[in-house]
Amino acid sequence: MHLDKAEVPPDYVVMAIRFDGKSVSRPRASGVVRAADFKAAFHHRPILRVSSVIVPREYNFVMFPEAVGFQAAIDWIEPLDFDSRLVASAGR
């Protein structure tokens, strides 16, 4: 799938976020968590580590800034330049 040039937001950024590793939890149950129960279930778990669907050896981190004990800091921010191969050519 390609994007049209007009669909690429000019203000996308990449950032590195640093957080205390002791505040990271891993879900014990497999399966789907209902959205209504999600916030209550992880109220005291500020950062949840979940397996990546795209790259199974990697992880994503779901952060809950309003959770008790949440601490994180932005290390750096830089503009995200989309790879030109993701943007459809004018002739397509």
GUZA-135282 format. One record per residue (C-alpha): chain; x, y, z; residue in three letters. Coordinates in pm, 1 decimal. Layout:
# residues N
(pt "A",(X,Y,Z),"ala") ...
# end
This chain:
# residues 92
(pt "A",(0.0,0.0,0.0),"met") (pt "A",(127.4,343.5,-89.9),"his") (pt "A",(33.2,684.1,43.2),"leu") (pt "A",(-55.8,983.1,-166.8),"asp") (pt "A",(182.4,1270.8,-100.9),"lys") (pt "A",(-111.7,1477.2,29.8),"ala") (pt "A",(-179.8,1209.2,297.1),"glu") (pt "A",(163.9,1244.3,456.7),"val") (pt "A",(138.5,1485.3,749.7),"pro") (pt "A",(421.7,1740.9,745.7),"pro") (pt "A",(448.4,1742.5,1125.9),"asp") (pt "A",(520.0,1372.3,1199.1),"tyr") (pt "A",(808.6,1321.8,1440.2),"val") (pt "A",(1008.7,1037.0,1592.0),"val") (pt "A",(1093.4,1053.8,1959.2),"met") (pt "A",(1285.6,851.6,2214.0),"ala") (pt "A",(1116.1,819.9,2551.6),"ile") (pt "A",(1309.3,709.3,2858.3),"arg") (pt "A",(1128.5,548.0,3150.0),"phe") (pt "A",(1210.0,360.7,3467.4),"asp") (pt "A",(1225.5,-9.4,3374.7),"gly") (pt "A",(1082.8,-108.3,3713.6),"lys") (pt "A",(749.9,45.6,3616.1),"ser") (pt "A",(707.7,-183.5,3312.1),"val") (pt "A",(460.8,-472.9,3335.7),"ser") (pt "A",(393.8,-762.7,3105.0),"arg") (pt "A",(39.7,-889.7,3061.6),"pro") (pt "A",(-10.8,-1234.9,3212.0),"arg") (pt "A",(-327.6,-1329.1,3029.1),"ala") (pt "A",(-334.5,-1385.0,2657.6),"ser") (pt "A",(-622.2,-1274.3,2443.6),"gly") (pt "A",(-813.3,-952.4,2407.4),"val") (pt "A",(-868.7,-706.1,2690.0),"val") (pt "A",(-1200.7,-523.6,2666.1),"arg") (pt "A",(-1155.3,-151.1,2622.5),"ala") (pt "A",(-1391.2,-78.9,2913.1),"ala") (pt "A",(-1171.0,-282.8,3149.6),"asp") (pt "A",(-835.7,-167.9,3013.8),"phe") (pt "A",(-787.7,150.7,3214.2),"lys") (pt "A",(-902.1,-4.3,3541.7),"ala") (pt "A",(-693.6,-319.0,3491.2),"ala") (pt "A",(-371.0,-124.8,3441.4),"phe") (pt "A",(-430.3,171.9,3673.3),"his") (pt "A",(-126.1,76.7,3883.2),"his") (pt "A",(84.2,-39.7,3588.8),"arg") (pt "A",(206.8,277.9,3420.7),"pro") (pt "A",(380.7,106.0,3128.0),"ile") (pt "A",(275.3,-218.9,2964.9),"leu") (pt "A",(515.0,-416.0,2740.3),"arg") (pt "A",(337.2,-609.2,2464.3),"val") (pt "A",(471.5,-817.2,2176.1),"ser") (pt "A",(481.0,-649.5,1837.4),"ser") (pt "A",(238.4,-789.5,1582.6),"val") (pt "A",(462.4,-678.0,1295.4),"ile") (pt "A",(798.9,-796.3,1436.8),"val") (pt "A",(736.5,-1077.4,1689.5),"pro") (pt "A",(1085.2,-1046.6,1846.4),"arg") (pt "A",(1024.2,-680.7,1923.7),"glu") (pt "A",(800.5,-509.7,2178.0),"tyr") (pt "A",(571.2,-211.0,2191.4),"asn") (pt "A",(515.9,-13.4,2508.3),"phe") (pt "A",(171.1,115.9,2599.4),"val") (pt "A",(200.5,408.3,2839.1),"met") (pt "A",(-58.6,532.3,3085.4),"phe") (pt "A",(60.3,879.0,3196.4),"pro") (pt "A",(-231.6,913.3,3439.9),"glu") (pt "A",(-138.9,589.5,3623.2),"ala") (pt "A",(6.2,595.5,3973.2),"val") (pt "A",(387.3,602.9,3957.4),"gly") (pt "A",(422.7,697.8,3589.5),"phe") (pt "A",(758.7,858.5,3517.0),"gln") (pt "A",(900.9,918.6,3172.0),"ala") (pt "A",(1109.9,1176.6,2992.8),"ala") (pt "A",(1158.7,1261.4,2626.4),"ile") (pt "A",(1524.5,1213.9,2531.5),"asp") (pt "A",(1504.1,1353.5,2179.5),"trp") (pt "A",(1264.2,1448.9,1899.9),"ile") (pt "A",(1337.2,1473.6,1528.4),"glu") (pt "A",(1125.1,1509.3,1213.0),"pro") (pt "A",(1015.6,1185.0,1048.0),"leu") (pt "A",(1108.7,1170.8,682.4),"asp") (pt "A",(888.6,914.2,509.4),"phe") (pt "A",(1076.8,676.4,285.3),"asp") (pt "A",(1002.5,780.7,-74.7),"ser") (pt "A",(911.2,418.6,-156.5),"arg") (pt "A",(602.7,456.8,65.5),"leu") (pt "A",(471.2,753.2,-132.8),"val") (pt "A",(293.6,668.9,-457.9),"ala") (pt "A",(449.5,799.1,-777.5),"ser") (pt "A",(250.1,1053.5,-976.2),"ala") (pt "A",(206.6,804.6,-1262.3),"gly") (pt "A",(21.6,536.7,-1059.8),"arg") 
# end
